[in-house]
Amino acid sequence: MADAETIAIEVAYALPERQRIVVLHVPAGTRAAQALELSGLLREFPEIEAGTARLGIFGRLCAGGETLRAGDRLEIYRPLIADPKEARRARVAKARGEG
């Protein structure tokens, strides 16, 4: 059981075909980058690069040095494969018969 000096957090990573959520009890004051290391997801998913991975807490981008709070879900974001604005423009053009 966790004592007063630890907090419970989750670290999440998702691929199109599967997702992984790791529940951790970490010392209060743990930073996002430290939680990523502690999660074991870097070993499980070698495509995640610790130094360049984009991180967020409940959908809000955060820096690796951000201190986590009890109940936070640290999310690891995959790189975008297409610019969302360009993809939307292409869909609109196709729907209008322009593409």
Protein Blocks (a to p, Z undefined) as FASTA:
>chain_A
ZZfkbccdddddddfkbccdddddddehiafklmmmmnommmmmmmbcfkloccdeehia
cdfklccdehiacddddddfbdfklmmmmmmmmmnopZZ
